[in-house]
Structures are given as structure tokens and as C-alpha cells.
Amino acid sequence: MASGRGATITDVAGREYIDGLASLWNVNVGHGRSVLAEAAADQMKELAFSSAYGGFSTAPAIKLAAKLAEIAPGELEVTFFASGGAEANDTAYKIAKLYHKLRGEPDRVNIVSRIRDYHGLTWGATSATGLAGFWKGFEPLAPGFLYAPSPDPYRFAGEGSPGAAYVEALEKVIVDAGPQTIAAVVAEPVQGAGGVIVPPPDYFPLLRKVCDKHGVLLIADEVITGFGRTGKWFAMEHWGVQADMMIFAKGVTSGYLPLSGVMLTRSVHDVLKSVKGTFMHGFTYSGHPTSCAVGLRNLQIIEEEGLVDQVAKKGEHLQKKLEELRSHEIVGDVRGIGLLGAVELVKDKKTKELFDVTAGAARNVWLATLQEGVIVRPLTGDVLAISPPFVITERQIDRIVETLHTSIDAVSKKLRG
């Protein structure tokens, strides 16, 4: 790829595509924002980098931390900066273990994740990721990671509330391991790379109660969903649930520079302050001043242009248009929230049987859309993900869906022979 403007990206041959995934779920304010380049250049001219070790900091890092405390939900007030989502995940796991040790519960060392969660690809984050494809060849994984079922309403086979059933299954993981051994539950509000799984509405409120019952910290991994992607600043706000820690990355700078972090509630931070001596954790680029300057300017764009509200409005249009794809014989489910959507392809609508992986159903649809100048993303389980920049127009949304219509139809005919 050679250049980008708004919701489009152009390759080296001059061919233009609608960027239906915002590159990797992250170019939220759109491509070609010169003001973000200027923010980086201005900061570099003054102070390109200065270490945050030894108690030092910079104005951009301090100002960004203050801004995050302002917009984050509930009592999330303190930020520890890192560079990418995986680093931030590993940081959160270490903080969770330290938190319990400082409270006199040193046996709380296990982290509960879920099948189909994605948390990054450092060793710790890989071990928390509930997608076996990322484990192959790297075993054994780090010890101390446990997995509960994905809260997938479409694949729920039980009776009653799917949300309650999935939380009950997660609580069983805690109880079977021994609650006194569990440090935290880490969860994506909407599972991204695992299939864009939007949980049942009662799932997170019930999960919060289970965590409180067993003295377990709740970590929300908002790397994909944060900063407006779902039509609210942060996805956990949809369910009115307060996490003890929140992981962010991607959208904080709209991908213009690497930056991530972990936000803590004041009560968690108060415990950490009881550490005698230095908090022995950090990264070279924690609180990178140039990245933080770009993050500040990016959040200013989101606020000034009302992009979170725009996502809510455009998201309604996207979800309505995606629903039209249910008419296809091989479309089993359509789901999403805000400007985050997915289409799941199946061999049999009634039984929800998947195609054999060798058929490459979603991959072939992706290749077909690519030929038509639209970029979506095929995921494991024959799911097609859509996550465009916030500045996408309704006309561009319509074109994405129209291209999916024709591409799914063409692939369906080939698969059916």
C-alpha cells in the first residue's frame, strides 16, 4: 500500500480500496490526517524521546494520562503506558498478581481468559489468547492461564439465558481451580479476531458479580473496542460495568504511532502504592512523548468532530445493511455493534455446520471483495470482519455490503457446485 485518505487506501499500482477494517481495527480517524503528522513533528522538534524510568515524565504523557482519566468510565484514573496491546496485557497480568501479593494473597497467580479471546502475541499474551492457531509451535504456553467458553449467542446450545450460562461456565473454571488461586479474569468486551462475538447483554453485569464474589479482578481488554469503535467511548459502557483495569492501544493514536497502556481504578492503584521501593516493571518506550502527543491530538479530533456519536449513527446503518446478507444460503449469522460487524458463513443454516477448513469459504469471499476494491478480513471459523474508519460514509458502507452480496453469492455457487 502506498497512500490513504479518509476511509480509502491506495496500492503502489494506483488502485483504490475501501478500507473496511481500518487497517487492523485501528485507523479510527481515517487515513491522511496531516495534523497528526504535524503533532508528531512538533513534538520531535522539542523532545522526540525521554525515558520514563526513574520517576521522569514528559508533558505529553502527563497530559494524555489526565485526558484518559477524564474520558474513561467510572473510577479508571491511573495509566501505565506501553507500546502495543500485548505489552499492555502482560503489564495487566503482572499488576494483578502483584496486587494480590500486596494484599496478603500470594497464591492468586492464575488468569482466566476465554476461548476465542485475542490478547496479543508476546508469550504471556499468547498464553492468554484463546485461539489455538496462535499456540501451535510455541508450546508449552506460560503456566497459569485458564480458559472459559466464548460467550457466543449464535453457538449457544443450552436453555435459558445464554449470558447466565456462559458466566456460570466461567465461574466453574474459577471454582474448579480454587478461587484463592485466581488473580483476574481478562476479557475483550467484544471478541475481535475470534469472530466479532458480541456477548449477551447480561453477560458482563453477571461476570462483574462473579468476580466480586470471589475477590477476582476484572480486566477489560478494550484494544479494539476502545475510543469510540462501538458507538461509546469504551464498550463496557454499553453494559454499565466497571472493570478494575482496562487495556487500550490501537485507537488511542488511530495507529499513527504505537502506543498502549493499562488504566487502573484508584483503589487498585492505592494498593500498588504500598510497594516498598521501585515498581519493577516498564518498557523503553513507556510514555513515549511523541506517541503521547499524537494520542492527545487524535483524541481531540474524535471530540471536536463528534466521531463517537457518528459511529453510533453510522453503526446503525452498517448493522441494518449487514442484516440483508442473511438472505444468502451460506450466511449463518450476522452480528455487530457500532462500526464493528461480522458475517459468519456456514455449510448448513439449520444445523450451523461449518464448511471444511479446506474449502476456504471466508478466504475466498475476502479474495473476491479484494478484486472489487473492498478490504474486509477473513477470520477463523469462516467469519468475515468489518471495522472501517469512523469517517466512512454511508455510501461507502453500502458499497462494502453490496460487494459482500456479490462475492458471497459467487463463492456460494462454487461451493455448492
C-alpha positions as CSV (number, residue, x, y, z in Angstrom):
1,M,0.0,0.0,0.0
2,A,1.2,3.5,-0.9
3,S,-1.2,6.1,0.4
4,G,-4.5,6.6,2.2
5,R,-7.2,9.3,2.6
6,G,-10.2,9.0,4.8
7,A,-11.7,5.5,4.5
8,T,-9.8,4.6,1.4
9,I,-6.3,3.3,0.8
10,T,-4.3,3.1,-2.5
11,D,-1.8,0.5,-3.5
12,V,1.5,1.0,-5.4
13,A,-0.2,0.4,-8.7
14,G,-2.7,3.2,-8.0
15,R,-5.7,1.1,-7.3
16,E,-8.0,2.4,-4.6
17,Y,-9.8,0.3,-2.0
18,I,-12.4,1.0,0.7
19,D,-10.5,0.1,3.9
20,G,-13.2,-2.0,5.6
21,L,-11.1,-2.9,8.5
22,A,-9.4,0.4,9.3
23,S,-6.1,-1.4,8.5
24,L,-6.1,-3.6,11.6
25,W,-9.1,-2.3,13.6
26,N,-7.2,0.9,14.4
27,V,-7.1,3.8,11.9
28,N,-10.2,5.2,13.5
29,V,-10.0,8.8,12.4
30,G,-9.1,7.8,8.9
31,H,-6.0,7.9,6.7
32,G,-4.1,11.0,5.8
33,R,-4.6,13.2,8.8
34,S,-1.8,15.7,8.3
35,V,-2.5,17.3,11.7
36,L,-1.3,14.1,13.4
37,A,1.9,14.1,11.4
38,E,2.3,17.7,12.4
39,A,1.7,16.9,16.1
40,A,4.5,14.3,15.9
41,A,6.9,16.6,14.1
42,D,6.3,19.5,16.5
43,Q,7.0,17.2,19.5
44,M,10.1,15.7,17.8
45,K,11.5,19.2,17.3
46,E,11.1,19.9,21.0
47,L,11.8,16.5,22.6
48,A,11.5,13.3,20.5
49,F,12.1,10.9,23.3
50,S,12.8,10.9,27.0
51,S,12.8,7.9,29.3
52,A,10.0,7.5,31.9
53,Y,12.3,5.5,34.1
54,G,13.5,6.8,37.5
55,G,10.4,8.9,38.1
56,F,10.8,11.1,35.0
57,S,8.0,12.0,32.6
58,T,7.1,14.5,29.9
59,A,4.3,17.0,29.4
60,P,2.6,14.9,26.6
61,A,2.5,11.8,28.7
62,I,1.1,13.7,31.8
63,K,-1.5,15.5,29.7
64,L,-2.6,12.3,27.9
65,A,-2.9,10.4,31.2
66,A,-5.1,13.2,32.5
67,K,-7.2,13.2,29.4
68,L,-7.7,9.4,29.6
69,A,-8.8,9.8,33.3
70,E,-11.4,12.3,32.1
71,I,-12.9,10.1,29.3
72,A,-12.5,6.6,30.8
73,P,-15.6,5.2,32.5
74,G,-16.1,5.1,36.2
75,E,-13.1,5.1,38.5
76,L,-10.4,4.3,36.0
77,E,-8.0,7.1,36.7
78,V,-4.3,5.9,36.6
79,T,-2.4,4.9,33.4
80,F,0.7,2.8,32.9
81,F,1.9,3.4,29.3
82,A,3.3,0.7,27.0
83,S,3.8,0.4,23.2
84,G,1.4,-2.3,22.0
85,G,-1.6,-4.3,23.1
86,A,0.4,-7.4,24.0
87,E,2.7,-5.4,26.2
88,A,-0.3,-3.8,28.0
89,N,-1.8,-7.2,28.5
90,D,1.3,-8.6,30.1
91,T,1.5,-5.5,32.3
92,A,-2.1,-6.0,33.5
93,Y,-1.4,-9.7,34.4
94,K,1.7,-8.7,36.4
95,I,-0.2,-5.9,38.2
96,A,-3.0,-8.3,39.0
97,K,-0.5,-10.8,40.6
98,L,1.3,-8.0,42.5
99,Y,-2.0,-6.5,43.7
100,H,-2.9,-9.8,45.4
101,K,0.5,-10.3,46.9
102,L,0.4,-6.9,48.4
103,R,-2.9,-7.8,49.9
104,G,-1.6,-10.9,51.5
105,E,-2.9,-13.4,49.0
106,P,0.3,-14.6,47.2
107,D,-1.4,-17.8,45.8
108,R,-3.6,-15.8,43.5
109,V,-1.5,-16.3,40.3
110,N,-3.9,-17.7,37.7
111,I,-5.5,-15.6,34.9
112,V,-8.9,-16.7,33.4
113,S,-9.4,-15.9,29.8
114,R,-11.9,-17.2,27.3
115,I,-11.8,-19.4,24.2
116,R,-11.7,-17.0,21.1
117,D,-10.3,-14.1,23.0
118,Y,-7.3,-12.4,21.4
119,H,-4.8,-10.6,23.7
120,G,-1.6,-10.3,21.7
121,L,1.4,-12.3,20.8
122,T,4.1,-11.8,23.5
123,W,4.5,-15.0,25.5
124,G,2.1,-14.0,28.2
125,A,-0.5,-12.6,25.9
126,T,-0.2,-15.6,23.5
127,S,-0.9,-17.8,26.5
128,A,-4.0,-15.7,27.4
129,T,-5.2,-15.8,23.8
130,G,-7.9,-18.4,23.4
131,L,-7.2,-19.2,19.7
132,A,-5.2,-22.4,19.3
133,G,-3.9,-21.4,16.0
134,F,-1.6,-18.9,17.7
135,W,-0.3,-21.6,20.1
136,K,0.9,-24.1,17.5
137,G,4.7,-24.4,17.5
138,F,5.1,-22.3,20.6
139,E,4.2,-24.8,23.3
140,P,4.4,-25.1,26.1
141,L,2.5,-21.9,26.9
142,A,3.1,-19.9,30.0
143,P,1.6,-21.6,33.1
144,G,-1.3,-20.1,35.0
145,F,-3.7,-19.4,32.2
146,L,-7.2,-20.9,32.2
147,Y,-10.0,-20.7,29.6
148,A,-13.7,-20.4,29.8
149,P,-16.1,-20.7,26.9
150,S,-16.7,-17.9,24.4
151,P,-19.9,-16.0,25.2
152,D,-21.3,-16.7,21.6
153,P,-25.1,-16.3,21.5
154,Y,-25.2,-17.8,18.0
155,R,-23.5,-21.0,19.1
156,F,-25.3,-21.3,22.4
157,A,-26.9,-24.8,22.6
158,G,-28.4,-24.7,26.1
159,E,-31.7,-23.4,27.6
160,G,-32.4,-20.1,29.4
161,S,-30.2,-17.1,29.3
162,P,-27.1,-17.6,27.2
163,G,-25.3,-14.9,29.2
164,A,-26.1,-16.5,32.5
165,A,-25.0,-19.9,31.2
166,Y,-21.7,-18.6,29.9
167,V,-20.9,-16.8,33.2
168,E,-21.8,-19.9,35.1
169,A,-19.3,-21.8,33.0
170,L,-16.7,-19.2,33.7
171,E,-17.4,-19.4,37.4
172,K,-16.9,-23.1,37.3
173,V,-13.4,-22.6,35.9
174,I,-12.7,-20.3,38.9
175,V,-14.2,-22.7,41.4
176,D,-12.5,-25.8,40.0
177,A,-9.1,-24.1,40.1
178,G,-9.8,-22.7,43.6
179,P,-10.9,-19.1,43.9
180,Q,-7.9,-18.5,46.2
181,T,-5.6,-19.1,43.2
182,I,-7.3,-16.7,40.7
183,A,-5.8,-13.3,40.2
184,A,-8.0,-11.9,37.4
185,V,-10.4,-12.5,34.6
186,V,-9.3,-10.9,31.3
187,A,-11.9,-10.4,28.6
188,E,-12.5,-8.5,25.4
189,P,-15.8,-6.7,25.6
190,V,-16.4,-7.8,22.0
191,Q,-14.2,-10.7,20.9
192,G,-12.4,-9.4,17.8
193,A,-10.1,-11.7,16.0
194,G,-12.0,-14.6,17.5
195,G,-15.1,-13.8,15.4
196,V,-16.5,-10.4,16.5
197,I,-18.6,-12.0,19.2
198,V,-20.9,-9.6,20.9
199,P,-21.9,-11.0,24.3
200,P,-25.4,-11.3,25.6
201,P,-26.4,-8.1,27.4
202,D,-26.5,-9.8,30.8
203,Y,-23.0,-11.4,30.4
204,F,-20.8,-8.6,31.8
205,P,-23.1,-7.5,34.6
206,L,-23.2,-11.1,35.8
207,L,-19.5,-11.6,35.3
208,R,-18.8,-8.5,37.5
209,K,-20.8,-10.1,40.3
210,V,-18.9,-13.3,40.0
211,C,-15.5,-11.5,40.1
212,D,-16.7,-9.6,43.2
213,K,-17.9,-12.8,44.8
214,H,-14.6,-14.5,44.5
215,G,-12.3,-11.5,45.0
216,V,-11.0,-11.6,41.5
217,L,-10.0,-8.5,39.4
218,L,-11.8,-7.9,36.1
219,I,-9.6,-6.7,33.3
220,A,-11.3,-5.3,30.2
221,D,-9.2,-5.6,27.0
222,E,-10.5,-2.6,25.0
223,V,-7.7,-2.7,22.5
224,I,-10.1,-3.0,19.5
225,T,-13.3,-1.6,21.1
226,G,-11.8,1.5,22.8
227,F,-12.1,5.1,21.8
228,G,-15.5,5.0,20.0
229,R,-15.5,1.9,17.9
230,T,-18.8,0.6,19.3
231,G,-20.6,3.9,19.5
232,K,-19.5,4.7,23.0
233,W,-16.0,5.8,24.2
234,F,-15.5,2.3,25.6
235,A,-17.5,-0.8,25.0
236,M,-18.0,-1.7,28.7
237,E,-20.2,1.4,29.0
238,H,-22.9,-0.4,27.0
239,W,-23.5,-2.7,29.9
240,G,-22.7,-0.2,32.7
241,V,-19.9,-2.4,34.1
242,Q,-16.8,-1.1,35.8
243,A,-13.6,-3.0,35.2
244,D,-10.7,-2.9,37.7
245,M,-8.2,-2.5,34.9
246,M,-8.7,-1.5,31.2
247,I,-6.2,-2.2,28.5
248,F,-6.0,0.1,25.5
249,A,-4.0,0.5,22.3
250,K,-4.8,0.9,18.6
251,G,-7.4,3.6,18.6
252,V,-5.6,5.9,21.1
253,T,-3.5,7.2,18.2
254,S,-5.6,5.8,15.4
255,G,-2.5,3.7,14.5
256,Y,-0.4,6.8,13.6
257,L,2.2,5.8,16.2
258,P,2.5,2.8,18.5
259,L,1.0,3.4,22.0
260,S,-0.8,1.4,24.5
261,G,-1.5,1.3,28.2
262,V,-3.3,-0.1,31.2
263,M,-5.7,2.0,33.2
264,L,-6.3,1.2,36.9
265,T,-9.0,2.2,39.3
266,R,-7.9,4.4,42.1
267,S,-8.5,1.5,44.6
268,V,-6.2,-0.8,42.6
269,H,-3.5,1.9,42.4
270,D,-3.7,2.6,46.1
271,V,-2.7,-1.0,46.8
272,L,0.2,-0.8,44.3
273,K,1.5,2.3,46.1
274,S,2.2,0.2,49.1
275,V,5.1,-1.4,47.2
276,K,8.3,-0.7,49.2
277,G,10.8,0.6,46.6
278,T,10.6,0.7,42.8
279,F,7.8,-0.8,40.8
280,M,10.0,-3.2,38.9
281,H,8.2,-3.1,35.5
282,G,8.4,-0.9,32.4
283,F,9.4,-0.6,28.8
284,T,11.9,1.6,27.0
285,Y,9.1,3.4,25.2
286,S,6.6,3.6,28.1
287,G,5.1,7.1,27.9
288,H,6.9,7.9,24.6
289,P,6.4,11.7,24.3
290,T,5.9,11.8,20.5
291,S,3.3,8.9,20.6
292,C,1.6,10.7,23.5
293,A,1.5,14.0,21.6
294,V,-0.2,12.2,18.7
295,G,-2.6,10.4,21.1
296,L,-3.7,13.8,22.5
297,R,-4.2,15.3,19.1
298,N,-6.1,12.1,18.0
299,L,-8.5,12.3,20.9
300,Q,-9.0,16.0,20.2
301,I,-10.1,15.1,16.6
302,I,-12.5,12.5,17.9
303,E,-14.0,15.0,20.3
304,E,-14.1,18.0,18.0
305,E,-15.7,16.1,15.1
306,G,-18.1,14.2,17.3
307,L,-16.9,10.9,15.9
308,V,-18.2,8.7,18.8
309,D,-21.7,9.9,18.0
310,Q,-21.1,9.5,14.3
311,V,-20.1,5.9,14.9
312,A,-23.3,5.3,16.8
313,K,-25.3,6.7,13.9
314,K,-23.3,5.1,11.1
315,G,-23.1,1.9,13.1
316,E,-26.9,1.6,13.0
317,H,-26.7,1.9,9.2
318,L,-24.0,-0.7,8.9
319,Q,-25.8,-3.2,11.1
320,K,-29.0,-2.7,9.2
321,K,-27.3,-3.3,5.8
322,L,-25.4,-6.3,7.1
323,E,-28.7,-7.9,8.1
324,E,-29.6,-8.1,4.5
325,L,-26.9,-10.6,4.0
326,R,-28.9,-13.2,5.9
327,S,-30.8,-13.9,2.7
328,H,-27.8,-15.9,1.4
329,E,-27.9,-19.6,1.8
330,I,-24.4,-19.8,3.3
331,V,-24.8,-16.9,5.8
332,G,-25.5,-18.4,9.2
333,D,-25.2,-15.3,11.4
334,V,-24.7,-11.5,11.1
335,R,-23.7,-9.6,14.2
336,G,-22.0,-6.4,15.4
337,I,-22.1,-3.2,17.4
338,G,-21.3,0.3,16.2
339,L,-18.8,0.2,13.4
340,L,-17.8,-3.4,14.2
341,G,-19.5,-6.2,12.3
342,A,-19.2,-9.8,11.2
343,V,-20.7,-12.3,8.8
344,E,-20.4,-16.0,9.7
345,L,-20.6,-18.5,6.8
346,V,-21.9,-22.0,7.3
347,K,-22.5,-25.1,5.3
348,D,-25.9,-25.7,6.8
349,K,-28.0,-22.9,8.2
350,K,-30.3,-25.2,10.2
351,T,-27.5,-27.2,11.9
352,K,-24.9,-24.3,11.8
353,E,-22.4,-26.8,10.5
354,L,-19.2,-25.1,9.3
355,F,-17.6,-25.7,6.0
356,D,-14.5,-27.9,6.0
357,V,-11.5,-25.7,6.6
358,T,-10.1,-26.7,3.2
359,A,-13.0,-25.1,1.4
360,G,-11.7,-21.7,2.5
361,A,-15.2,-20.1,2.4
362,A,-14.4,-16.8,4.1
363,R,-11.0,-16.5,2.5
364,N,-12.5,-16.9,-1.0
365,V,-15.1,-14.2,-0.2
366,W,-12.3,-12.0,1.0
367,L,-10.3,-12.5,-2.2
368,A,-13.5,-11.7,-4.2
369,T,-14.1,-8.5,-2.4
370,L,-10.5,-7.5,-2.8
371,Q,-10.8,-7.8,-6.6
372,E,-13.7,-5.4,-6.3
373,G,-11.8,-2.8,-4.3
374,V,-13.1,-3.6,-0.8
375,I,-11.0,-4.8,2.1
376,V,-12.6,-6.9,4.8
377,R,-10.9,-9.6,6.9
378,P,-11.4,-13.4,7.0
379,L,-11.2,-14.9,10.5
380,T,-11.0,-18.4,11.9
381,G,-14.4,-20.1,11.7
382,D,-15.3,-18.6,8.3
383,V,-16.1,-15.2,9.7
384,L,-15.7,-12.0,7.7
385,A,-15.0,-9.0,9.9
386,I,-15.8,-5.3,9.0
387,S,-14.4,-2.5,11.1
388,P,-14.0,0.7,8.9
389,P,-12.6,4.1,9.9
390,F,-15.1,6.3,11.7
391,V,-15.1,8.8,8.8
392,I,-16.6,6.3,6.4
393,T,-19.7,7.5,4.5
394,E,-23.0,5.7,4.3
395,R,-22.4,5.4,0.6
396,Q,-19.1,3.6,1.2
397,I,-20.8,1.3,3.8
398,D,-23.4,0.5,1.1
399,R,-20.7,-0.4,-1.3
400,I,-19.0,-2.7,1.2
401,V,-22.2,-4.6,1.7
402,E,-23.1,-4.7,-2.0
403,T,-19.7,-6.2,-2.7
404,L,-20.2,-8.7,0.1
405,H,-23.5,-9.7,-1.5
406,T,-22.0,-10.4,-4.9
407,S,-18.9,-12.0,-3.5
408,I,-20.8,-14.3,-1.2
409,D,-23.2,-15.2,-4.0
410,A,-20.3,-16.1,-6.3
411,V,-18.5,-18.2,-3.7
412,S,-21.7,-19.9,-2.6
413,K,-22.3,-21.1,-6.2
414,K,-18.8,-22.5,-6.4
415,L,-19.1,-24.3,-3.0
416,R,-22.5,-25.7,-4.0
417,G,-21.1,-26.9,-7.3
